[in-house]
């Protein structure tokens, strides 16, 4: 109950802060001053743009700073909040993120509440970071963890709904379907996957016509294609650029990362072991962050929560403790006032320090999986 109370306080603090802070004026922009919760405004306005038959992915500088970069399904579903006053809608949006994450951690097959409470405690800084930006990352992390917990309990249809929902929020969520390969009754899971994909993808047809929905998806894919060349983010690509001046093709790096992620799946005789499955969950969640060229500070809850779940499941060794300290200090806390601005904006930003511990952990997990070093406590 203590962690639930802490998370509710974090939610209320982040929401109140976003509502009361002074509006931002973008230098060189002739539009209005924008709210601190601009991401929420983008989600909210996308619902009305969808219903009005407008291009979801055009610029609307009179309303919001950035572009909408999510699926038409997400825009449609946000209608459950879009009609509410901002103070109430933003509060409920942040609560949805938090409650999904809390339920997902509670669902994990870990004995006792202490380890689950520690996962929540360690995740709190990254949760706060995401909520302060009214982002969807806590929801995405929660849905993936929830999907894993439901797979463990053999609720396969609900699991596919949770994991496919992340794809319709952040496209990199599609990588989590690799988790389905670890479980029996794969034909049934495949059927549920196709059904969930279609149900979620076609959901906006309850409000708009098929031609309009098809146009929206084509515009979405065009945005994703253009977005690919924009930035490196806090990712493997950004790390290679900052540390080694390597300007490699993002498609090549992502494909190489995907192949490496799939290597442990050759150990199919280990799929029946819970330890293998929870390690692969962690590898998938970290992959979603470190190979995302748009990864930003508020995205890290997806990777760090995956690592904390693994840490609390494992028989930890000195190397695991070292990695934990690195993640807490240089990933979760590196963007806070714990470090002077000159270090945050100079060394940490220039050398993308925030992502380095996650890259190290991902490499170690893959090595352990491939070498079958699975030191996990019994679930």
Residue pairs with C-beta under 8 A, 6 or more apart in sequence:
2 117
3 102
3 116
3 117
3 120
3 121
4 102
6 120
6 121
6 124
7 98
7 101
7 102
7 120
7 124
7 127
8 95
8 98
10 98
10 124
10 127
10 128
10 131
11 91
11 94
11 95
11 97
11 98
11 131
12 91
13 128
14 94
14 128
14 131
14 132
15 87
15 90
15 91
15 94
15 131
17 36
17 132
18 35
18 36
18 37
18 40
18 90
18 132
18 134
19 36
19 37
19 86
19 87
19 90
21 36
22 36
23 32
23 33
23 34
23 35
23 36
24 33
24 34
24 35
24 36
24 38
24 65
25 33
25 34
26 34
26 65
29 61
29 65
30 61
31 61
31 62
32 62
34 41
34 64
34 65
35 41
35 86
37 86
37 90
37 134
38 64
38 65
38 66
38 134
39 66
39 133
39 134
39 135
39 136
40 86
40 89
40 90
40 93
40 134
41 63
41 64
41 86
42 64
42 66
42 67
42 68
43 68
43 70
43 74
43 75
43 78
43 81
43 82
43 93
43 136
44 78
44 81
44 82
44 86
44 89
45 60
45 63
45 64
45 68
45 82
46 56
46 68
46 70
46 74
46 75
46 78
47 75
47 76
47 78
47 79
47 82
48 82
49 55
49 56
49 60
49 68
49 75
50 56
50 72
50 75
50 76
50 204
50 207
50 208
50 216
51 79
51 207
51 208
53 208
53 212
55 219
56 68
56 72
56 75
56 216
56 219
56 220
57 67
57 68
57 69
57 219
57 220
57 222
57 223
58 67
59 67
67 223
68 75
69 223
69 227
69 294
70 136
70 168
70 169
70 170
71 167
71 168
71 169
71 171
71 201
71 217
71 220
72 204
72 213
72 216
72 217
72 220
73 168
73 200
73 201
73 203
73 204
74 168
74 169
75 204
76 203
76 204
76 206
76 207
76 208
77 203
79 207
81 89
81 92
81 93
82 89
84 92
90 134
93 134
94 131
94 134
96 139
97 130
97 131
97 136
97 138
97 139
97 142
98 127
98 131
98 138
100 138
100 139
100 142
100 143
100 146
101 123
101 127
101 138
101 139
101 141
101 142
101 145
101 305
102 120
102 142
103 142
103 146
104 141
104 142
104 143
104 144
104 145
104 146
104 149
105 116
105 119
105 120
105 145
105 309
106 116
107 145
107 146
107 149
107 150
107 153
108 116
108 119
108 145
108 148
108 149
108 309
109 149
109 152
109 153
109 274
109 379
110 116
110 312
110 313
110 379
111 379
115 312
115 313
116 312
118 308
118 312
119 305
119 308
119 309
119 312
122 304
122 308
122 328
122 332
123 301
123 304
123 305
123 308
125 332
125 333
125 336
126 300
126 301
126 304
126 305
126 331
126 332
127 138
127 301
129 297
129 298
129 300
129 301
129 335
130 136
130 137
130 138
130 298
130 299
130 301
131 138
132 298
133 298
135 298
135 299
136 169
136 170
137 170
137 298
137 299
137 300
137 301
137 302
138 301
139 169
140 166
140 169
140 170
140 173
140 302
141 285
141 301
141 302
141 305
141 306
143 162
143 163
143 165
143 166
143 169
143 173
144 162
144 163
144 166
144 173
144 176
144 281
144 284
144 285
144 302
144 306
145 281
145 305
145 306
145 309
146 162
147 159
147 160
147 162
147 163
147 166
147 176
147 179
148 159
148 179
148 277
148 278
148 281
150 156
150 158
150 159
150 162
151 159
151 179
151 180
151 182
151 183
152 274
152 277
152 379
156 183
156 185
156 188
156 189
156 192
157 192
157 195
157 196
159 180
159 192
160 180
160 189
160 192
160 193
160 195
160 196
161 196
161 199
161 200
163 173
163 176
163 177
163 179
163 180
164 177
164 193
164 196
164 197
164 200
165 173
165 200
166 173
166 174
166 176
167 173
167 174
167 176
167 197
168 200
168 201
170 288
171 224
172 288
172 291
172 292
173 288
175 258
175 261
175 284
175 287
175 288
176 284
176 285
176 288
177 193
178 261
178 262
178 265
178 280
178 284
179 277
179 280
179 281
179 284
180 186
180 189
180 190
180 193
181 265
181 271
182 271
182 276
182 277
182 280
183 189
183 271
202 213
204 213
204 216
205 213
208 216
227 294
228 250
228 251
228 293
229 250
230 293
230 294
231 293
231 294
232 238
232 241
232 250
232 293
233 292
233 293
233 294
233 295
233 296
234 289
234 295
234 296
234 297
234 299
234 300
234 352
234 354
234 355
235 289
235 290
235 291
235 292
235 293
235 295
235 352
235 355
236 253
236 257
236 290
236 291
236 355
236 359
237 248
237 250
237 253
237 291
237 293
238 293
238 295
238 352
238 355
239 352
239 355
239 356
239 359
240 246
240 248
240 253
241 247
242 350
242 351
242 352
243 351
243 352
250 293
253 291
254 291
257 287
257 290
257 291
258 287
258 291
260 366
261 283
261 284
261 287
261 366
263 366
263 369
263 370
264 276
264 280
264 283
264 366
264 369
264 370
266 370
267 276
267 369
267 370
267 372
270 276
270 372
270 374
271 277
273 374
273 376
274 376
274 378
274 379
275 313
275 374
275 375
275 376
276 369
276 374
278 309
278 310
278 313
278 376
278 379
279 310
279 365
279 368
279 369
279 374
279 376
280 369
281 306
281 309
281 310
282 306
282 307
282 309
282 310
282 361
282 365
283 306
283 362
283 365
283 366
283 369
284 306
285 302
285 303
285 305
285 306
285 307
286 303
286 306
286 307
286 358
286 361
286 362
286 365
287 362
288 302
288 303
289 295
289 299
289 300
289 302
289 303
289 355
289 358
290 303
290 355
290 358
290 359
290 362
292 299
295 355
297 335
297 354
300 331
300 332
300 354
300 358
303 331
303 358
304 327
304 331
304 332
304 358
307 323
307 324
307 327
307 358
307 361
310 365
311 320
311 324
313 376
313 377
313 379
314 320
314 375
314 376
314 377
315 375
315 376
315 377
316 324
317 375
319 364
323 357
323 360
323 361
323 364
326 356
326 357
326 360
327 357
327 358
327 361
330 348
330 353
330 354
330 356
330 357
331 354
331 355
331 357
331 358
333 339
334 344
334 348
334 353
334 354
335 344
335 348
335 354
339 348
347 353
348 354
367 373
368 374
368 375
